[in-house]
C-alpha cells in the first residue's frame, strides 16, 4: 500500500494503480474521454491531466502509477484552462452539433465534459468537413462526423472481444476508424458483439434499434442476466414504455466484465418473431382460440394417469420452472421420457469430470497458456468465453483444434487436426501414452507429423486447458465402451491439465441436476408436452415429432411447431421472467423482469402450477436443493 495526497486529501491505495483510479477511490472525479476502466490505459485525449508536485509538466492521470507520498492536484486554474483547450480542439475538428445528436443531453461524455468545465459555446469555429457515415452493418451505424478518435472502439475490439477488426488509417485530422483493410463494417470480419458501440463516448457508434428513441439516462435500467447461453453474462436492460430499447453489458459483472456477444445484445432486440397472445386448442383439424380453463382441461384429460407421455423442456427456462416441470412429469406422472430439447446432451459425463477434480472455470481459461479444443467451437457459440481465448492469443497462448468438421477456431489455431469421426477415444489414449501411434493412425487416419506436433504442444504446456464440446459429449451420450471423455480425463491427469465444458443453453447445468438430460425418443408415446418458452426447436427435433398423436406446446412465439400442435399455451419471453440460472461454472445467478407480458400471457412457472393443480401433483420442495452439488460461489 502507498500513501498519497489528492487535492489535500490523504489516502491509502494499492501500489501500482493509476492516479485516476486512486482519485476515484477517494471520491474525486478526474475527467477522461479515451480512458475506460475495462481498457488498458492509453493517454490519448489528455483530458485527464493533473499537476504532480515536483514534476514540471502536466501528467495524464490514466497512465501515471501512484507512488508513496505523491501530491496530486486535480482542480487548479491551469488544469481547467488545459481541459477547455483540449475540448475546444475536439469540438472544432468534426461535426459535434449537439442539437442533432441522439446522445446529446446526458449520454454523451464529450458534451458532459464540456459542461463540467462551464463551456456553453464553441470557442473555435468547426471545420465542417463532411465525413462519411457507414450504415452497412445490420445492427449499428458508424458516423465519422461524431468521432473524437479516442480509439476506445479499436481497443475494445482487441482487448474485450479479441477480434481486431477495427483500426485507424491516415494521420492527424484525417485519421479514420476503419474495419479490416478499410471495407464497410457490414462486409468486414466484425462478429457483431457491439462492445464497440457500448463503449463509444459520443454518438459516433449508435445502434439502429434505440437511436432517437430517447436517452438511456432517462430510461429504466434493470440489472439482469443474459439467457442466450450458459456463460451467464450480467446485463443492463434499458427499458422505456415497456419496450426493450437496448441490452448493455454490465462492466461490474463478475462473469463477463461488460463483454457481450451478438446473441445476447442484438438478437433479442432485433427479433421479428410473432408473439402468441391466447391459448389455442385444435378443433376439427385447425387451431382455435380458447380460454386458459379450456386449454388446461384438455391437457388434464390427456395427461392424468397417462404413462405414455414424453415431456421436453427448454433449458432457457429458469431453475424454478425446470424444477416444477420435473416435479410434474418425473415425480408425479412417472414418465419415462422426460428431458430437455438439447438433443446432444451437452452435460453428458460431467459428473466424471467433477469427481476427478478437473473442471475448469472461466478464470482458468483466462490463465491457460495452451488451449486444446475438442469438438467445441467457442468462436461460434458461447462467444464471450471464446473472447477470452481470442484476446489472449496475441499474448502467446497456443491453440490446437481437434474437430471432424468446420470449426471457426481453426482460423487462429497453431495446429488443426481432423480425425476420422468417432475415433477421438483412440487419439486421446495415444496422447495419454496408452496407445501407440500405429494404433491411433490405424483408426483415426491422423498423420505422424500432426500427432507428434500435438504431443509436443501439450507436453510444453504449463497450464493446459482442454475445451470439450458436443463432438465429445455426443459420443459420451451413446454410452459406448470407448468413452472419449474418460480418455480425455486420463490425458488431463497425465499432463496436469483441466477440462472446460461450455455446457449448452442458459440452464443446462440446472437441467442436468434435475435429470433432464436423456437422449430423446418419441417412440411409444401418445402425448408429447413441449415447454419451449421463447426457444426454438431444431429441424431434426421437429421431424421426430412429426407423427406424434397429440402435441402440447408451451411457447412464446408462433412457429411451425405451434402450427402442428393440438394445444398451444402462450408464455412469457426471457425479459418478462424472473428466476435463477446456474451458469457453466456453477454460479447461481438471477434474472429480473424488465418488461410486462401482454395481457393473457402467463409466466412459465404459473402454467406449470396450474397443470400441477389440475393433476393433483405436488410442487412442494426446494428447487435449490438439487443444485447444491453444482453451485460454485
Helices and strands as residue ranges (DSSP letters): E 2-6, E 9-13, H 19-25, E 49-52, E 59-60, E 70-73, H 77-93, G 98-100, H 109-116, E 133-134, E 140-143, G 144-146, H 152-156, I 157-161, E 166-169, G 172-174, E 176-179, G 185-187, H 195-199, E 205-207, G 216-218, E 220-225, E 234-240, E 243-249, H 262-265, H 267-270, E 280-283, E 286-289, H 292-303, E 309-313, H 319-326, I 327-332, E 337-340, H 350-355, H 362-367, E 370-374, H 383-393, E 398-402, G 408-412, E 415-417, H 424-431, H 437-444, H 448-460, E 464-468, H 470-477, H 484-495, E 498-501, H 508-513, E 527-533, H 539-544, E 550-555, H 560-564, E 567-570, G 574-576, E 579-582, E 588-591, H 604-615, G 625-630
